[in-house]
Amino acid sequence: MMVADLYALVGVVLFVMGLSALILRSRDLQRILGLNIMGTGVFMLLVTSAHGDGQAADPVPHAMVLTGIVVAVSATAFALALSLARERHK
């Protein structure tokens, strides 16, 4: 098994773990963490797909992952703020 295949497999496993947490958990924080784990799996798959067969790595997926990390951090902060506001108004 190649290293890229292992990273792709780990990315798929992380995505499935995050999806199961998103579906099965009822608390907001656990769902937000599930979304973050899903995003990490997608990022791993994108980085894995960037490396060709003995060729130079394609920089576009790497740039997409960096942009995705920034968006994921912002979305996580927003989701946590909404969750906190929801808990305060109960």
C-alpha positions in Angstrom: 0.0 0.0 0.0 1.4 3.4 -1.0 1.6 6.3 1.4 -0.9 8.3 -0.7 -3.4 5.4 -0.5 -3.0 5.3 3.3 -3.7 9.1 3.5 -6.7 8.7 1.3 -8.0 5.9 3.5 -7.5 7.9 6.7 -9.3 10.8 5.0 -12.3 8.6 4.2 -12.3 7.2 7.7 -12.2 10.7 9.2 -15.1 11.8 7.0 -17.2 8.9 8.0 -16.5 9.4 11.7 -17.5 13.1 11.4 -20.6 12.2 9.5 -21.6 9.6 12.1 -21.1 12.2 14.9 -23.1 14.7 13.0 -26.0 12.3 12.6 -25.9 10.4 15.9 -25.1 13.1 18.4 -27.6 15.6 19.8 -25.5 18.2 21.5 -24.4 21.2 19.5 -20.7 21.0 20.5 -20.5 17.4 19.4 -22.1 18.2 16.1 -19.7 21.1 15.5 -16.8 18.8 16.2 -18.2 16.3 13.8 -18.3 18.9 11.1 -14.7 19.8 11.8 -13.6 16.1 11.6 -15.5 15.8 8.3 -13.6 18.9 7.0 -10.3 17.4 8.0 -11.1 14.2 6.1 -11.9 16.3 3.0 -8.7 18.3 3.4 -6.7 15.0 3.6 -8.3 13.7 0.4 -7.6 17.0 -1.4 -3.9 16.9 -0.4 -3.7 13.3 -1.4 -5.1 14.0 -4.8 -2.6 16.8 -5.4 0.3 14.4 -5.7 0.7 12.9 -9.2 2.5 9.8 -10.2 6.2 10.8 -9.7 5.4 14.3 -11.0 5.4 17.6 -9.1 2.5 18.3 -6.8 -0.3 20.4 -8.1 -0.5 23.6 -6.1 -4.2 24.3 -6.7 -5.5 21.6 -4.2 -3.0 22.9 -1.6 -4.3 26.4 -2.0 -7.9 25.1 -1.7 -7.0 23.4 1.5 -5.4 26.5 3.0 -8.4 28.5 2.1 -10.7 25.8 3.5 -8.8 25.8 6.8 -9.4 29.6 7.2 -13.1 29.2 6.3 -13.5 26.2 8.6 -12.0 28.2 11.6 -14.3 31.1 10.9 -17.3 28.9 10.5 -16.5 27.0 13.7 -16.2 30.3 15.6 -19.5 31.4 14.2 -21.2 28.1 15.0 -19.9 28.1 18.6 -21.1 31.7 19.1 -24.6 30.7 17.8 -24.6 27.7 20.1 -23.6 29.8 23.1 -26.4 32.3 22.3 -28.9 29.5 21.9 -27.9 28.1 25.3 -28.3 31.5 27.0 -31.8 32.1 25.6 -33.2 28.8 26.9 
